[in-house]
Amino acid sequence: MFPEVDEIRKRRKRLGISQKKLAELVGVSQPLIARIESGKFDPKLSLVKKILKTLEEIEGRATDARTIMHSPVICIKTNDDLKKAAKIMIEHEISQMPVLENNNVVGSITENSIIKAVLERGSTAESLRVRDVMEEPFPTVSPNENLSSITRLLLNKPAILVVDRGEIRGIITKQDVMKFLTM
């Protein structure tokens, strides 16, 4: 058995992917991955290399926010009304967006902020300004931030902005992380 075979299970576990997912990416069956990892099957060198190459590709993607982020980022301005915010969110199938004033992020608006405004104001909520219901800005990360840091932030925040040299490059939501896992 090749020494690299011992590394397969460790690397797969460290990346947090299942045997089934690895098998799909490599183009083999899950039971074959299980037998290789358990040492009950001595694979050809070409298969070991294919598995290791797949793991390297996943490791490369997993360390970089730019591979997970969604771009371009749809934003709204503080002066816009809530009706416009709701229309944009419905049209683009998003549940949150950054709020800008003079091209600077000053807050965020979410489905929850809109629902709370409707709860408090009823149908007159549509004329409220975004600045009246916005929440704190989303946290920011650099484009090379790792998946572990991103997912920790998303446990308590609806979204994260990816910022490079003061410019918004992308946004990461829980949905984006889930899409990444299913790639």
Secondary structure, 3 states (H helix, E strand, C coil): CCHHHHHHHHHHHHHCCCHHHHHHHHCCCHHHHHHHHHCCCCCCHHHHHHHHHHHHHHHHHHCCHHHHCECCCCCEECCCEHHHHHHHHHHCCCCEEEEEECCEEEEEEEHHHHHHHHHHHHHHHHHCEHHHHCECCCCEECCCCCHHHHHHHHCCCCEEEEEECCEEEEEEEHHHHHHHHCC
